[in-house]
């Protein structure tokens, strides 16, 4: 859930940077890309949480990692440090979610 929270915070910060005058990226394509990338990272966080098999979790974890790195790099290029910090928090959430065991909805005695 930390990953999802980081994506939502990044989305809100990118919206603020896009619409607020004097942020340096008001109305730019780069800010729109970061907005879209945060939405994609949020969707990936939900997919990662719903995935059951080990292979699926690894695949979606790698895709999410690439999304976090790309979004953080784009935010750095836009000089939006808070969005980059949110992506670092998302990385911590991704590491925590990959380290968690997968529940298979089976009783422990089965």
C-alpha positions as CSV (number, residue, x, y, z in Angstrom):
1,X,0.0,0.0,0.0
2,X,3.0,2.3,0.5
3,X,3.7,2.0,-3.3
4,X,0.1,3.0,-4.1
5,X,0.3,5.9,-1.7
6,X,3.6,7.2,-3.2
7,X,2.0,7.0,-6.7
8,X,-1.0,9.0,-5.6
9,X,1.2,11.6,-3.8
10,X,3.3,11.9,-7.0
11,X,0.2,12.3,-9.1
12,X,-1.1,15.1,-6.9
13,X,2.3,16.9,-6.9
14,X,2.6,16.5,-10.7
15,X,-0.9,18.0,-11.1
16,X,0.1,20.9,-8.8
17,X,3.2,21.5,-10.9
18,X,1.3,21.3,-14.1
19,X,-1.5,23.8,-13.2
20,X,0.2,26.2,-10.8
21,X,1.9,29.2,-12.3
22,X,5.6,29.8,-11.6
23,X,6.5,26.1,-11.0
24,X,8.7,26.1,-14.1
25,X,6.8,23.3,-15.7
26,X,3.3,24.8,-15.9
27,X,1.5,23.4,-19.0
28,X,4.5,21.4,-20.3
29,X,4.4,18.0,-21.9
30,X,6.9,16.7,-19.4
31,X,4.6,17.4,-16.5
32,X,1.8,15.6,-18.3
33,X,4.0,12.6,-18.9
34,X,4.8,12.5,-15.1
35,X,1.1,12.7,-14.3
36,X,0.4,9.8,-16.7
37,X,3.4,7.8,-15.3
38,X,2.1,8.1,-11.8
39,X,-1.3,6.8,-12.8
40,X,0.4,3.9,-14.5
41,X,2.5,3.2,-11.4
42,X,-0.7,3.3,-9.2
43,X,-2.3,0.7,-11.6
44,X,0.8,-1.4,-11.4
45,X,0.7,-1.3,-7.6
46,X,-2.8,-2.7,-7.7
47,X,-1.9,-5.4,-10.2
48,X,1.1,-6.4,-8.1
49,X,-1.0,-6.6,-5.0
50,X,-3.5,-8.8,-6.8
51,X,-1.0,-11.2,-8.5
52,X,-0.8,-14.6,-7.0
53,X,1.9,-16.6,-8.6
54,X,5.6,-16.1,-8.0
55,X,6.4,-15.6,-11.7
56,X,3.6,-13.0,-12.0
57,X,4.8,-11.1,-8.9
58,X,8.4,-11.1,-10.2
59,X,7.2,-9.8,-13.7
60,X,5.0,-7.1,-12.3
61,X,7.6,-6.2,-9.7
62,X,10.2,-5.6,-12.5
63,X,7.7,-3.6,-14.6
64,X,6.8,-1.5,-11.5
65,X,10.5,-0.9,-10.8
66,X,11.0,0.3,-14.3
67,X,8.0,2.6,-13.9
68,X,9.3,4.0,-10.7
69,X,12.8,4.6,-12.1
70,X,11.4,6.3,-15.2
71,X,9.0,8.5,-13.3
72,X,11.7,9.5,-10.8
73,X,14.1,10.3,-13.6
74,X,11.5,12.4,-15.4
75,X,10.7,14.2,-12.2
76,X,14.5,14.9,-11.8
77,X,14.6,16.4,-15.3
78,X,11.7,18.6,-14.4
79,X,13.4,19.7,-11.2
80,X,10.4,18.4,-9.2
81,X,12.3,17.0,-6.2
82,X,9.2,16.1,-4.1
83,X,7.9,13.8,-6.9
84,X,11.3,12.1,-7.0
85,X,11.2,11.7,-3.2
86,X,7.7,10.1,-3.6
87,X,9.1,7.6,-6.1
88,X,11.9,6.7,-3.7
89,X,9.2,6.0,-1.0
90,X,7.4,4.0,-3.7
91,X,10.7,2.0,-4.2
92,X,10.7,1.2,-0.5
93,X,7.1,0.1,-0.8
94,X,8.0,-2.1,-3.8
95,X,10.9,-3.7,-1.9
96,X,8.6,-4.4,1.1
97,X,5.8,-5.9,-1.1
98,X,8.3,-8.2,-2.9
99,X,9.6,-9.4,0.4
100,X,6.2,-10.3,1.7
101,X,5.1,-13.9,1.2
102,X,2.2,-14.6,-1.1
103,X,-1.0,-15.8,0.5
104,X,-2.8,-18.5,-1.4
105,X,-6.1,-18.4,0.6
106,X,-5.5,-22.0,1.9
107,X,-5.7,-23.0,5.5
108,X,-2.4,-23.7,7.2
109,X,-3.2,-27.3,7.8
110,X,-4.1,-28.2,4.2
